[in-house]
Amino acid sequence: MHLIMILIVLAFAWLLRTIDLPKTGNWTTRTYQTLLLFLFPPLLLLTTSFALICMGSSGQMMGLQVGWLGYLLALSFLGFSGVKFWQLIGEGLHTVSEIRSYPVQKLKGKNCRIFASEIPYSALIGFWQPELVVSQGLLNSLTPDRLDAVIAHEEAHYYYRDTFWFFWLGWLRSITFWLPNTEKLWQELLILRELRADNWAAKIVDPLTLAESLLLVVSQPVMSLNFAVEFSAVAPLNRLNERIEALLTTDKIKYKINWWSWIWLVFVLLPLAVIPLHN
């Protein structure tokens, strides 16, 4: 019976991931729909595995005998997920420890870590309380108003705690890399994250200056650091155009939190409801 349950959940997760990404609607709707397609399958797999572990490898469920195979599959998935989690934690702590060796400099009244590189680069690195890291090349190549725009963009990521939330999203990505459209959904979440940060920053600095800074930074070679919410998100050129058009449009993006949009999370817990059916 446990094996049947696993196959049903796997089939549902696979089918859900084959749904095309939303191409219409406002930014808030796109974000919630993308998060649904990205989050539901791994969360359902995790709760199902946890439920099977709780029920054990012996006994009956709904009159059908359970066995070791389903139990071992659930245990293997939870074990794999745990290994990936601690691996990401270790990489994150190593990165945080490394950037704390960089010298601190005040920029616009904020403490920033400066590292020696001629490539313009800025990022927030950390978990709940990330630190701003910028390259010397960024300081050398940007005018004061453009530097203000870059810092405002990073402040937006701090405001939304993007480094923290994308750590968890990155973990779910790593444990379901084998599901269809995982990478496509991940890239969509990245661009939506950047669009939101651009929109927030555009309320503080001139949108045109922010767009100019964006073009300047993304035209440089890409640097990648763990847990870096990068100003220059790695995205195809057409997605860069999307960010610039959003910045220059007269109709500003409006983000509204609709808690009813998260009601589907209740269904993720359904596998736990079958635990009493096991005896």
N, C-alpha and C positions, 0 to 999 in steps of 0.2 A: 504493500500500500504506500509506503514511503517513497518508493521509486516512482510510482504512478504520480504522486504529488509533485515530485521533482520535475518529471517530464512535462506536466501540465504548466507549472510555473515557468520552466525554460521556454516552452512554446509560446506562452503569453508574452514573456519578456522579449523574445526574438521578434514576434509579430509587431509589438508596440514600437520597437526600434526601426521597423521598416516604414513607418509613417513619415511622409515628407515633412520637412521643416516648414513652419508657417511663412508664407511669402507676403501676406497682407496683414493689416491691423497696426495699431499703434505700438510703440516700443515696449510699453508695459505688457501688452498682450503677447507680443513676440517673446519677451523674456520668460513669462510664466509658462507658455506653451513649450518653449525649448527646455526649461527646467523640468517640466513634467516628463518629457521624452527622455531626458538625460538621467533623472534621479529615480524614477519609478522602478525600472528593471533591477538596478543593483540593490536598492533598498528592499524590494520584494524578495530577491534571492537571499539577502542577509537574514531577513526575518524568517523565511522558510527554513533556512539552514539551522537557525537558532531553535526554531520550534521542533525540528526533527531531533536535534541533540537533546533537547529537554525530554522528548518522548522515549528516547533510548532505542536500543536495537532488538528488543524482544517485546512480545505481547501482540495485541490485535488493535486494529483501528477500523471502525465501521464494519466489523465482522471479517476483515481481511487480515491475514498474517503479515507482520512486518519482519524485516530481516536486516542483515548487516550491510548490504550493498548501499541502500539509501542512507543509512547512518554514516557510513564511511565517506560517501560523496559529500554529505553535508559537513562532516568534520574536516574534510580536505579543503573545501571552499572557505570555511571559517579560518582554518589554519593559514591558507594562502593569503587571505585578506589581512590577518594579523601580522604576517611577515611583511607585507607591503606597507602596512601602516607604520610599523616601527622602523622600516627602512627609510620612509619619507621623513619621519620624525628625526632620525639620525642625520640625514642629509640636511634637513632644515637647521638643526642645532649647530652642525658643522659650519654652515654658511653664515649663520648669525655670529658665531664665534670668530670667523674669519673677518667679517666686515667691521667688527668692533676693534680690530687692530688698526683700522684706517684712522687718520687724524680727523679731528672734529673742527668744523668751521661754521661760523654763523652766516646764514644766508637769509635775508629778509626776516631777521629775528628768530630764525629756527636753526637748531643744531643739525648739521649735515655731515655725513661721512664722505671724505674726498679720497678718491683713489687715482693713481697715476695711469692715465690712458688718454691718448689723443682722440679717441672715438667719442663723440658726444653721446652721453648715456646718463639716464636717471632712472631710479627705481626705488620702491619701498621694499625692504627686505625684513622679514620677521613674521610673527604670528599675529597676536592680538595687538601688540604695541610695536609695530615695525619702525625701522629707522630709514630715513631718507639717505640714499647713496647716490652721489653724482660724480661724474668723471671730470678731471681737469680739462679735458677737451671740450666738455659742455660749457664750462665757465669761460673758456677762451673764445669760443665761437659764437656765443649768444650775446645779443645786446641786453641791457637791463630789463627792458619791457618783455622781451621774449623769454628771458630767464624767469621773470615773474609768471609768465604763462605756463611754463613747464612746472614750476613749483605749485601753482594753483591746481594743475592737473593731478599731481601727486597727492595734494591735500584732499582731493576728491576721493581718491582711492583709500586714503586714511579714514575719511568720513564714513565711507561705506564698509570699512573693514574688509576690503577685497582680499588682502593677503590671507586673512584668517579663513574666510569662506572658501576661497579657491584652493586652500590646502585640502579641505575636506572634499571638494569637488574633484581635485586632482587624484585623491585617493580612490574615489569611486571610479574614476576613469581608469586607473591602473588595474583594478580588479575585474573590470568588464571590458577590457580592450578587445576581446574576442566577439563581443556583440556587434551587430551591424550598426554603422553610422556613429560609432562612439567618437571617432576623431572629428567627424563633420559637426556633430553637436558641440564638441569641445571648442572648436574654432568659432562656432556661432556664439557660444557663451563669452569667449574672449572679446569678440568684436562688440557684443552688447555691453560688456563691462567697460570697454573703452568709450563707447558712445555715451554711456551714462556719466563717466568721469569728464568727458569733454563738455557735456551739457552743464554739469555742475560748475566747472571752471569758467565757462563762458559767462556765468553770472557775475564773476569777479573781475575778469580781464576781458580785453577786447577780443571777440571771436576771430577776427581776421588775423590778429597777432598770434593767437593760439594755433590757427591753421598754418600760418607761416612757420611757426616753430615745429609743428608736426612734420611738415614737408622737409625741413632742414634735417631733423633727427633721423627720419626713416630713410633718407637718401644715403646714410652712412652704413658701413658694414654692421651687421647685427651682432650684438653681444648678448650672451645669455648667462644669467645667474639663477641659482635655485630660488624659488619663491619670489622672484622679482616681478612686480606688477609694472611692466615696462611701459614707458611713454610711447615707444615705437613698437606696438604689438605686431607680432609676426603674422601678417595677413596678406593675401593677394592684393594686387594693385587696385582691383575693383572694390575691395573692402576699404582701402585707404580713401578712395573717392567717396565712398559712402560716409566716412567720418567727416571729410571736409565739407561735403554737401550739407550734412546735418548741422555743422557749425555755422555755415553761412546762410541757412534758410531763415526766413523771417518767422516761421512757426516753430517756436522752441518745443523741445521734447518735454512732455509732462509725465513724470513718474508718480504713480499713485499705488499705495499698498492696498491691495484688496485681499483681506484675509480669507474670504470665501474661496479664492482661487487655490488655496492650499488644502481644501477639504479632502482632496484625493489622497492626502497622506494617511488618512484614516484607513483606507483600503490596503495600504502597505502592511498594516498590522493584522490583517485577516488570518494569515497563517498561524498566528499565536492563538486565535480563537478555536482552532481545532485540537489544541493540546488536550482539553478535557475529554475528547472523543477516544483518546488512546487508553487502553487498559491492559 
